[in-house]
Amino acid sequence: MAKLRVELGLDRPDDVYDMLMKTFDGLTEDQSELLMAKLILVLTNHIGDPQVLAEALTIAREGVDGGTWAKRSFRTVAPTPVRKEVA
């Protein structure tokens, strides 16, 4: 059985975060929601394993509805992006 990888797996997490944020540049709220829905479906298809997807959904949902997200170390789920200040 496949298991969701929750340790940091990105060599350059700040660059990935910037890429994700730039994808939303210039979009309206409705367009952003559509983009997020499409991205979820594309990545769901890529994952392909219902058990891995269920684990990812559980982790993503934590704290959104008053759950235990604050009790989980964010570092074990995803990288904490560091925004670079531009002077």
MARPALUM-115149 format. One record per residue: x, y, z of N, C-alpha, C in turn; residue in three letters. Coordinates in pm, 1 decimal. Each point is the difference from the previous one (the first is absolute). Example, Ala and Ser with C-alpha at 12.3 -4.5 7.8 and 13.67 -1.06 7.14 Angstrom:
<pts>
<pt n_x="1319.0" n_y="-569.0" n_z="780.0" ca_x="-89.0" ca_y="119.0" ca_z="0.0" c_x="90.0" c_y="120.0" c_z="0.0" resn="ALA"/>
<pt n_x="-35.0" n_y="105.0" n_z="-72.0" ca_x="82.0" ca_y="119.0" ca_z="6.0" c_x="-77.0" c_y="109.0" c_z="73.0" resn="SER"/>
</pts>
This chain:
<pts>
<pt n_x="84.0" n_y="-117.4" n_z="0.0" ca_x="-84.0" ca_y="117.4" ca_z="0.0" c_x="89.1" c_y="124.6" c_z="0.0" resn="MET"/>
<pt n_x="-29.9" n_y="92.1" n_z="-88.5" ca_x="73.5" ca_y="126.4" ca_z="-5.6" c_x="-38.1" c_y="86.9" c_z="119.2" resn="ALA"/>
<pt n_x="92.0" n_y="85.4" n_z="40.7" ca_x="-24.7" ca_y="89.1" ca_z="112.5" c_x="35.5" c_y="141.5" c_z="-43.5" resn="LYS"/>
<pt n_x="-74.4" n_y="95.2" n_z="49.8" ca_x="24.9" ca_y="140.5" ca_z="-30.6" c_x="133.4" c_y="42.3" c_z="59.2" resn="LEU"/>
<pt n_x="83.6" n_y="61.0" n_z="-80.9" ca_x="128.2" ca_y="52.4" ca_z="47.4" c_x="-25.3" c_y="138.5" c_z="58.5" resn="ARG"/>
<pt n_x="31.2" n_y="18.3" n_z="128.0" ca_x="-27.1" ca_y="128.6" ca_z="65.0" c_x="128.0" c_y="75.8" c_z="36.4" resn="VAL"/>
<pt n_x="115.6" n_y="-62.5" n_z="-18.0" ca_x="122.8" ca_y="72.3" ca_z="26.5" c_x="30.5" c_y="91.5" c_z="-118.8" resn="GLU"/>
<pt n_x="79.6" n_y="103.0" n_z="24.4" ca_x="34.5" ca_y="96.3" ca_z="-103.5" c_x="66.4" c_y="-71.7" c_z="-116.2" resn="LEU"/>
<pt n_x="-55.6" n_y="15.0" n_z="-118.1" ca_x="52.9" ca_y="-66.5" ca_z="-117.2" c_x="42.0" c_y="96.1" c_z="-110.4" resn="GLY"/>
<pt n_x="7.6" n_y="128.7" n_z="33.0" ca_x="35.6" ca_y="101.1" ca_z="-99.0" c_x="139.7" c_y="53.0" c_z="27.5" resn="LEU"/>
<pt n_x="81.5" n_y="8.7" n_z="-105.1" ca_x="133.0" ca_y="57.1" ca_z="15.5" c_x="-6.5" c_y="151.3" c_z="20.0" resn="ASP"/>
<pt n_x="-96.1" n_y="64.1" n_z="-65.8" ca_x="-12.3" ca_y="145.7" ca_z="5.9" c_x="-145.0" c_y="38.2" c_z="27.8" resn="ARG"/>
<pt n_x="-45.6" n_y="-19.2" n_z="123.0" ca_x="-141.1" ca_y="24.1" ca_z="31.5" c_x="-45.2" c_y="143.7" c_z="-23.5" resn="PRO"/>
<pt n_x="87.9" n_y="97.9" n_z="19.9" ca_x="-38.7" ca_y="139.4" ca_z="-23.3" c_x="-31.1" c_y="23.8" c_z="-147.6" resn="ASP"/>
<pt n_x="78.3" n_y="-61.9" n_z="-88.0" ca_x="-25.1" ca_y="14.9" ca_z="-143.8" c_x="-132.6" c_y="-64.1" c_z="-39.3" resn="ASP"/>
<pt n_x="-29.8" n_y="-114.1" n_z="59.9" ca_x="-127.2" ca_y="-67.5" ca_z="-29.0" c_x="-116.1" c_y="85.1" c_z="49.3" resn="VAL"/>
<pt n_x="13.9" n_y="56.1" n_z="119.8" ca_x="-104.0" ca_y="88.2" ca_z="53.7" c_x="-20.2" c_y="119.8" c_z="-92.3" resn="TYR"/>
<pt n_x="108.5" n_y="62.0" n_z="-44.8" ca_x="-11.3" ca_y="113.9" ca_z="-91.6" c_x="-69.4" c_y="-40.4" c_z="-129.6" resn="ASP"/>
<pt n_x="33.6" n_y="-118.2" n_z="-52.6" ca_x="-63.5" ca_y="-48.3" ca_z="-122.3" c_x="-150.7" c_y="-16.6" c_z="20.4" resn="MET"/>
<pt n_x="-38.4" n_y="-58.4" n_z="114.1" ca_x="-142.2" ca_y="-16.7" ca_z="29.5" c_x="-70.7" c_y="135.1" c_z="9.1" resn="LEU"/>
<pt n_x="60.1" n_y="94.6" n_z="69.7" ca_x="-62.8" ca_y="131.3" ca_z="16.7" c_x="-10.6" c_y="75.1" c_z="-131.9" resn="MET"/>
<pt n_x="102.6" n_y="-10.3" n_z="-83.7" ca_x="-1.9" ca_y="67.8" ca_z="-130.2" c_x="-109.0" c_y="-55.5" c_z="-90.5" resn="LYS"/>
<pt n_x="-35.2" n_y="-126.7" n_z="19.3" ca_x="-105.2" ca_y="-61.9" ca_z="-80.5" c_x="-132.9" c_y="72.1" c_z="19.4" resn="THR"/>
<pt n_x="-18.5" n_y="61.3" n_z="116.9" ca_x="-125.3" ca_y="68.1" ca_z="32.0" c_x="1.8" c_y="149.2" c_z="-33.1" resn="PHE"/>
<pt n_x="116.2" n_y="52.4" n_z="-41.0" ca_x="10.1" ca_y="142.9" ca_z="-31.1" c_x="-101.4" c_y="41.0" c_z="-106.7" resn="ASP"/>
<pt n_x="-71.9" n_y="106.7" n_z="28.6" ca_x="-92.7" ca_y="56.6" ca_z="-97.1" c_x="-134.1" c_y="-69.8" c_z="-10.0" resn="GLY"/>
<pt n_x="-21.8" n_y="-104.1" n_z="79.6" ca_x="-126.7" ca_y="-72.0" ca_z="-6.7" c_x="-101.2" c_y="59.6" c_z="97.6" resn="LEU"/>
<pt n_x="-125.6" n_y="-6.6" n_z="-36.5" ca_x="-105.7" ca_y="39.8" ca_z="91.7" c_x="-16.4" c_y="-110.0" c_z="104.3" resn="THR"/>
<pt n_x="-80.2" n_y="26.0" n_z="103.3" ca_x="-24.8" ca_y="-101.8" ca_z="101.6" c_x="-64.7" c_y="-123.5" c_z="-61.9" resn="GLU"/>
<pt n_x="-95.5" n_y="20.6" n_z="-89.9" ca_x="-65.2" ca_y="-114.4" ca_z="-66.0" c_x="98.9" c_y="-78.5" c_z="-85.4" resn="ASP"/>
<pt n_x="86.4" n_y="70.1" n_z="-72.8" ca_x="99.2" ca_y="-68.2" ca_z="-82.4" c_x="99.9" c_y="-76.2" c_z="87.7" resn="GLN"/>
<pt n_x="37.3" n_y="58.7" n_z="113.4" ca_x="91.3" ca_y="-67.1" ca_z="92.4" c_x="-62.2" c_y="-127.5" c_z="55.3" resn="SER"/>
<pt n_x="-127.3" n_y="6.1" n_z="35.7" ca_x="-68.8" ca_y="-120.0" ca_z="49.9" c_x="-6.7" c_y="-107.5" c_z="-106.9" resn="GLU"/>
<pt n_x="-24.5" n_y="39.1" n_z="-125.0" ca_x="-2.9" ca_y="-96.7" ca_z="-109.8" c_x="138.0" c_y="-61.6" c_z="-19.8" resn="LEU"/>
<pt n_x="104.6" n_y="83.3" n_z="3.9" ca_x="136.3" ca_y="-50.7" ca_z="-12.5" c_x="31.4" c_y="-100.1" c_z="110.4" resn="LEU"/>
<pt n_x="-36.5" n_y="32.4" n_z="124.6" ca_x="25.7" ca_y="-92.3" ca_z="110.8" c_x="-74.0" c_y="-132.4" c_z="-21.0" resn="MET"/>
<pt n_x="-124.7" n_y="7.1" n_z="-44.0" ca_x="-76.9" ca_y="-122.8" ca_z="-23.5" c_x="65.2" c_y="-84.7" c_z="-109.3" resn="ALA"/>
<pt n_x="41.8" n_y="65.1" n_z="-107.5" ca_x="64.8" ca_y="-73.7" ca_z="-109.1" c_x="132.7" c_y="-60.6" c_z="45.3" resn="LYS"/>
<pt n_x="77.4" n_y="75.7" n_z="77.7" ca_x="127.0" ca_y="-51.3" ca_z="50.5" c_x="-21.8" c_y="-120.7" c_z="90.4" resn="LEU"/>
<pt n_x="-100.0" n_y="7.0" n_z="85.6" ca_x="-32.8" ca_y="-113.5" ca_z="86.7" c_x="-31.4" c_y="-123.7" c_z="-82.4" resn="ILE"/>
<pt n_x="-79.7" n_y="16.0" n_z="-105.2" ca_x="-36.4" ca_y="-115.3" ca_z="-84.0" c_x="121.4" c_y="-55.0" c_z="-74.9" resn="LEU"/>
<pt n_x="85.3" n_y="87.4" n_z="-51.2" ca_x="120.5" ca_y="-45.0" ca_z="-71.0" c_x="91.5" c_y="-78.2" c_z="94.1" resn="VAL"/>
<pt n_x="22.7" n_y="54.8" n_z="121.2" ca_x="88.3" ca_y="-67.2" ca_z="95.4" c_x="-63.1" c_y="-126.5" c_z="57.9" resn="LEU"/>
<pt n_x="-131.3" n_y="-0.7" n_z="15.8" ca_x="-70.3" ca_y="-120.8" ca_z="44.0" c_x="21.9" c_y="-112.4" c_z="-100.1" resn="THR"/>
<pt n_x="-12.3" n_y="31.9" n_z="-127.4" ca_x="23.3" ca_y="-99.7" ca_z="-103.9" c_x="144.3" c_y="-48.2" c_z="4.0" resn="ASN"/>
<pt n_x="93.1" n_y="92.2" n_z="23.0" ca_x="141.7" ca_y="-36.7" ca_z="6.3" c_x="27.7" c_y="-92.9" c_z="118.5" resn="HIS"/>
<pt n_x="-59.8" n_y="28.6" n_z="114.9" ca_x="18.6" ca_y="-84.5" ca_z="118.5" c_x="-52.7" c_y="-139.6" c_z="-28.6" resn="ILE"/>
<pt n_x="-123.1" n_y="-7.6" n_z="-47.1" ca_x="-55.5" ca_y="-125.6" ca_z="-45.3" c_x="-37.4" c_y="-102.2" c_z="105.6" resn="GLY"/>
<pt n_x="47.5" n_y="14.8" n_z="120.8" ca_x="-25.4" ca_y="-97.1" ca_z="106.0" c_x="-102.0" c_y="58.1" c_z="97.5" resn="ASP"/>
<pt n_x="-121.0" n_y="-59.0" n_z="7.6" ca_x="-103.7" ca_y="54.1" ca_z="87.8" c_x="40.8" c_y="9.5" c_z="147.2" resn="PRO"/>
<pt n_x="82.2" n_y="-93.9" n_z="48.2" ca_x="41.9" ca_y="4.4" ca_z="140.5" c_x="95.7" c_y="117.0" c_z="25.6" resn="GLN"/>
<pt n_x="91.0" n_y="25.4" n_z="-92.6" ca_x="91.7" ca_y="112.7" ca_z="12.8" c_x="-79.4" c_y="130.3" c_z="-7.9" resn="VAL"/>
<pt n_x="-93.1" n_y="6.0" n_z="-91.4" ca_x="-83.9" ca_y="118.9" ca_z="-12.7" c_x="-80.7" c_y="24.3" c_z="127.0" resn="LEU"/>
<pt n_x="-56.0" n_y="-107.2" n_z="58.1" ca_x="-77.4" ca_y="14.0" ca_z="123.8" c_x="87.4" c_y="55.3" c_z="111.8" resn="ALA"/>
<pt n_x="123.9" n_y="-47.0" n_z="10.1" ca_x="91.1" ca_y="50.2" ca_z="102.3" c_x="32.1" c_y="148.3" c_z="-23.5" resn="GLU"/>
<pt n_x="24.4" n_y="37.7" n_z="-125.8" ca_x="29.1" ca_y="139.6" ca_z="-32.8" c_x="-119.7" c_y="89.3" c_z="31.4" resn="ALA"/>
<pt n_x="-119.4" n_y="-45.9" n_z="-31.5" ca_x="-120.9" ca_y="78.3" ca_z="28.0" c_x="-20.0" c_y="18.8" c_z="149.9" resn="LEU"/>
<pt n_x="28.4" n_y="-104.0" n_z="76.8" ca_x="-13.1" ca_y="8.9" ca_z="145.4" c_x="97.0" c_y="103.7" c_z="56.2" resn="THR"/>
<pt n_x="124.5" n_y="-3.7" n_z="-44.0" ca_x="99.7" ca_y="95.7" ca_z="47.0" c_x="-37.9" c_y="141.8" c_z="-42.6" resn="ILE"/>
<pt n_x="-42.6" n_y="16.4" n_z="-124.3" ca_x="-35.8" ca_y="132.2" ca_z="-50.2" c_x="-121.2" c_y="57.8" c_z="72.1" resn="ALA"/>
<pt n_x="-90.2" n_y="-84.2" n_z="42.9" ca_x="-123.5" ca_y="45.3" ca_z="65.2" c_x="21.7" c_y="39.7" c_z="146.3" resn="ARG"/>
<pt n_x="105.6" n_y="-52.2" n_z="62.2" ca_x="24.3" ca_y="27.1" ca_z="141.2" c_x="5.1" c_y="150.3" c_z="25.7" resn="GLU"/>
<pt n_x="-77.8" n_y="44.3" n_z="95.9" ca_x="-0.6" ca_y="139.4" ca_z="39.5" c_x="-89.2" c_y="89.7" c_z="-82.0" resn="GLY"/>
<pt n_x="-36.5" n_y="-43.3" n_z="-119.3" ca_x="-87.0" ca_y="80.9" ca_z="-84.9" c_x="-137.8" c_y="12.6" c_z="62.3" resn="VAL"/>
<pt n_x="-42.8" n_y="-105.5" n_z="66.8" ca_x="-132.5" ca_y="-0.3" ca_z="62.8" c_x="11.5" c_y="-11.0" c_z="152.4" resn="ASP"/>
<pt n_x="106.7" n_y="58.8" n_z="55.4" ca_x="18.5" ca_y="-4.1" ca_z="144.5" c_x="70.2" c_y="-125.0" c_z="47.8" resn="GLY"/>
<pt n_x="67.0" n_y="-70.1" n_z="-90.9" ca_x="67.0" ca_y="-125.2" ca_z="34.2" c_x="133.1" c_y="22.1" c_z="67.8" resn="GLY"/>
<pt n_x="92.3" n_y="-92.0" n_z="-21.1" ca_x="123.6" ca_y="-4.4" ca_z="77.4" c_x="121.6" c_y="52.9" c_z="-74.7" resn="THR"/>
<pt n_x="-18.4" n_y="77.6" n_z="-103.4" ca_x="113.8" ca_y="45.7" ca_z="-79.5" c_x="106.6" c_y="66.7" c_z="86.8" resn="TRP"/>
<pt n_x="-41.3" n_y="81.8" n_z="95.3" ca_x="96.5" ca_y="72.2" ca_z="83.6" c_x="85.5" c_y="-95.7" c_z="83.1" resn="ALA"/>
<pt n_x="-48.7" n_y="-118.8" n_z="24.5" ca_x="75.0" ca_y="-97.3" ca_z="79.7" c_x="103.3" c_y="-75.1" c_z="-84.0" resn="LYS"/>
<pt n_x="-12.3" n_y="6.7" n_z="-130.6" ca_x="92.0" ca_y="-70.3" ca_z="-89.6" c_x="113.8" c_y="94.3" c_z="-37.1" resn="ARG"/>
<pt n_x="118.2" n_y="-53.2" n_z="-5.7" ca_x="113.0" ca_y="80.3" ca_z="-44.7" c_x="-13.1" c_y="23.5" c_z="-149.2" resn="SER"/>
<pt n_x="-11.8" n_y="125.4" n_z="-38.7" ca_x="-15.5" ca_y="33.4" ca_z="-142.2" c_x="118.0" c_y="-50.5" c_z="-80.5" resn="PHE"/>
<pt n_x="116.0" n_y="-1.3" n_z="59.4" ca_x="120.8" ca_y="-41.6" ca_z="-68.1" c_x="-7.9" c_y="-145.4" c_z="-46.5" resn="ARG"/>
<pt n_x="-81.9" n_y="-82.2" n_z="66.7" ca_x="-10.7" ca_y="-140.3" ca_z="-40.0" c_x="-97.2" c_y="-18.9" c_z="-114.7" resn="THR"/>
<pt n_x="-73.1" n_y="103.2" n_z="-34.9" ca_x="-98.8" ca_y="-12.0" ca_z="-106.7" c_x="45.7" c_y="71.6" c_z="-125.5" resn="VAL"/>
<pt n_x="50.9" n_y="119.7" n_z="13.9" ca_x="40.4" ca_y="78.3" ca_z="-116.0" c_x="103.5" c_y="102.1" c_z="43.1" resn="ALA"/>
<pt n_x="79.6" n_y="44.6" n_z="-96.1" ca_x="99.8" ca_y="100.0" ca_z="34.6" c_x="-65.5" c_y="132.0" c_z="35.4" resn="PRO"/>
<pt n_x="60.2" n_y="70.9" n_z="92.9" ca_x="-47.9" ca_y="133.2" ca_z="32.2" c_x="68.7" c_y="96.6" c_z="-95.3" resn="THR"/>
<pt n_x="-76.1" n_y="63.3" n_z="-87.0" ca_x="62.4" ca_y="90.1" ca_z="-97.2" c_x="55.3" c_y="123.5" c_z="69.3" resn="PRO"/>
<pt n_x="112.4" n_y="47.5" n_z="-49.8" ca_x="60.0" ca_y="121.8" ca_z="51.4" c_x="-3.2" c_y="101.5" c_z="-113.1" resn="VAL"/>
<pt n_x="-74.9" n_y="105.0" n_z="19.6" ca_x="-11.7" ca_y="103.5" ca_z="-102.7" c_x="121.5" c_y="91.0" c_z="7.8" resn="ARG"/>
<pt n_x="57.8" n_y="30.7" n_z="-114.0" ca_x="115.5" ca_y="88.5" ca_z="-5.3" c_x="-49.5" c_y="143.2" c_z="-13.7" resn="LYS"/>
<pt n_x="54.2" n_y="87.1" n_z="84.6" ca_x="-34.6" ca_y="141.9" ca_z="-6.3" c_x="76.6" c_y="64.8" c_z="-113.7" resn="GLU"/>
<pt n_x="-68.9" n_y="79.7" n_z="-78.6" ca_x="63.3" ca_y="73.9" ca_z="-108.5" c_x="9.7" c_y="145.1" c_z="44.5" resn="VAL"/>
<pt n_x="122.5" n_y="51.8" n_z="3.5" ca_x="20.2" ca_y="138.6" ca_z="46.7" c_x="-14.7" c_y="97.4" c_z="-113.1" resn="ALA"/>
</pts>
